[in-house]
Amino acid sequence: MIRRYQTRPAEVSAVQWDGNNLTELHDFAGNRFEYRPDPNAEDVAFVQVTPTSWVSLGEDRWVVRDRDGALRVCSPAEFAADYEPVGEAPDPPAVERLTAGWPLLQPSRRNTPRRLPDVR
């Protein structure tokens, strides 16, 4: 028999990157957020979503933390489709606890998105 399922509702905490809220993003993601100002680069902010991978954080993107501390990045459209406001977030758990055992990684050329040449 084929059955239908729906996801269980889950509360998350989130911060929207606006290009200027460095302190808020750092408070939210700790050492899993990195900002590298470069006037020639399109992407200057990155979030570590697994111990070995970083995701570029385009302006207006949301950084979402689930109740287990996992981070993900989503577009404004994805965020609006998946989430609705339920109130102020409680104080975030200590980032050190969430990342315990993770190696201290920095984005590298291998796992950092880079700009591809225009092939028009």
N, C-alpha and C positions, 0 to 999 in steps of 0.2 A: 504494500500500500504506500502510495506517495503522500507525504505529509508536508504541510507548510510550516515554516518557522520564522520568527522575527527575532531581532537582536534584543537583548535585555537592555533597559536604559542604564546608562552608566554616567556618573558625573565626572567631569574632567576640569582641570584648571587650564587657562589659556591666556596668552598675551599676543597681541597683534603687533608686528614689527612695523614701525612707521618711518624707519630710517634715522630717527633721533632719540629713541627711548633705550639707549645703551644700558643705563643703570637698571631699568626695569627688567630688561631681558637677562642681564647678568644676575640680578637677584633671583630671577625665576629659574634659570638653567645653570647657574654657577659656571664651573669650568667647562661645561658642555656648550657654551656660547663663545664664539670668537668673532671679533670685529677687526678687519684689516683694511683701513682706508687706502684706497688707490683710485686716483682720478681717472685712470685709464681702464678700470675694470667695471663691469656691470654688476657683478656680485661681490660684495665686500663683507657680508655677514654670513656666518656658518653655524649650524647646530649639529652636535654629535648625537646621532640617533641610535647608534649601536657602538660597542667598544671599538669597532674598526671603521666606521663610515660616518662621514660628515655630509650634510645636505646644505646647499646654498639657500640663503633666506632672502628671497626677493621682497621688495617693499610691498606692504599690505598683506603678506603671508602671515598665517597664524602658527604659533608654536603651541602644541597641545600636550599636556602631561596627564596620563591616566593615573588611576589610583595606585598602580604598582611603580610609578615613577618613570615609565617609558615615555620618551618624547617622540613626537612626529610633527611634520610640517604639512600644512594644507593651505589651499587657496581660499580666498574669501567665499567663493561659491560652494566649495566642499564644506567649509565650516558652517555656512548658513543652512545647508541641506542637512547636516548631521547634528547640529547643536542649537540649543536655545538657552537664553539666560535663566539662571535659577537663583542668583544672588552673588554676594561677594565670596571669593574663595577664602578658605581658612589659611593660616600661615602655612607656607609650603614646608614639606618635610626637609630635613637637612640634606642638601645635595650630596654631602660627603657619604651619607648612608646609602643613598640611591646608587652611587657610583662605586661603592666599595668593591674592591677587587678589579676594577677596570684599569687597564694600563693608562698612564698619562700620555695621551697621543696628541699630536698636533697635526692639522691638516697637511697633507703632503701632495706632491704633484700627482701621485698615483690615485689618491682618493678624493681629491678636490676637483669639483667641476671646473672646466676651463672653457674659454670662449673658442668656438670653432671658426675657421675662416669662412668668410662669405663666399659662396660659390655661384653667385648670380651670373 
